[in-house]
Amino acid sequence: MRKLQNKKHQRKQPEGLGNNMKGVKHYKKDGTVHKGGSHKMPNGQLHSGKTHSKSSVKLFHYGDLNKKAQAKARKSWKKK
């Protein structure tokens, strides 16, 4: 496969996998899976809820959780 030089012809990222990483699970600080809407704050942090409110909490990727929270998150992977 030849390398494409022109940006115009480069493959685009699949829809839904942009900056918000919608194809990746997000977790609350304790390791609970977040299944609702989310929004990005001006500083780049991801929070729960479609828009910011008093009940919004910071969301994390699996690798950013502490060991105890990662263990709780792994338990949710087995449920399907």
C-alpha positions as CSV (number, residue, x, y, z in Angstrom):
1,M,0.0,0.0,0.0
2,R,1.5,3.3,-1.0
3,K,1.8,6.2,1.5
4,L,-0.6,9.1,0.6
5,Q,1.2,12.4,0.5
6,N,-1.7,14.8,0.1
7,K,-3.9,15.4,3.2
8,K,-6.9,15.7,0.9
9,H,-6.6,12.0,0.1
10,Q,-5.8,10.7,3.6
11,R,-8.4,8.5,5.3
12,K,-10.7,10.3,7.8
13,Q,-11.2,9.0,11.3
14,P,-14.4,7.0,11.7
15,E,-17.4,9.1,12.8
16,G,-17.9,8.9,16.6
17,L,-14.2,8.6,17.4
18,G,-13.3,12.2,17.4
19,N,-11.9,14.3,20.2
20,N,-14.5,13.1,22.7
21,M,-13.5,9.5,22.1
22,K,-17.0,8.3,22.1
23,G,-15.9,4.7,21.3
24,V,-14.0,4.5,24.6
25,K,-15.7,3.8,28.0
26,H,-15.5,6.5,30.6
27,Y,-15.6,6.0,34.4
28,K,-16.3,7.9,37.5
29,K,-13.5,8.2,40.0
30,D,-14.6,5.1,41.9
31,G,-14.5,2.9,38.8
32,T,-18.3,3.0,38.0
33,V,-19.0,3.0,34.2
34,H,-20.6,6.2,33.0
35,K,-23.3,5.4,30.5
36,G,-25.0,8.8,30.0
37,G,-24.1,12.0,28.2
38,S,-20.9,13.9,28.6
39,H,-19.3,17.3,27.8
40,K,-15.8,18.7,27.6
41,M,-14.9,21.6,29.8
42,P,-12.8,24.5,28.5
43,N,-9.7,23.0,30.2
44,G,-10.2,19.8,28.3
45,Q,-11.6,17.7,31.2
46,L,-14.5,15.4,30.4
47,H,-17.5,15.7,32.8
48,S,-20.8,13.8,33.0
49,G,-24.1,15.3,31.7
50,K,-24.8,16.8,28.3
51,T,-24.3,20.3,29.8
52,H,-22.6,21.3,33.1
53,S,-24.6,21.3,36.3
54,K,-24.1,20.9,40.0
55,S,-24.4,17.2,39.7
56,S,-21.7,16.9,36.9
57,V,-18.7,14.8,37.9
58,K,-15.3,14.4,36.3
59,L,-14.9,11.3,34.0
60,F,-11.8,9.3,33.6
61,H,-10.3,6.7,31.2
62,Y,-9.5,3.3,32.6
63,G,-5.7,4.0,32.7
64,D,-6.2,7.2,34.7
65,L,-8.0,5.3,37.6
66,N,-6.3,4.1,40.8
67,K,-5.8,0.4,41.3
68,K,-8.9,-0.1,43.4
69,A,-11.1,1.7,40.9
70,Q,-9.5,-0.3,38.0
71,A,-10.5,-3.5,39.7
72,K,-14.1,-2.3,40.1
73,A,-14.1,-1.2,36.4
74,R,-12.8,-4.6,35.3
75,K,-15.8,-6.3,37.0
76,S,-18.1,-4.4,34.7
77,W,-16.4,-5.8,31.6
78,K,-17.6,-9.3,32.4
79,K,-21.3,-8.2,32.5
80,K,-23.0,-8.5,29.1
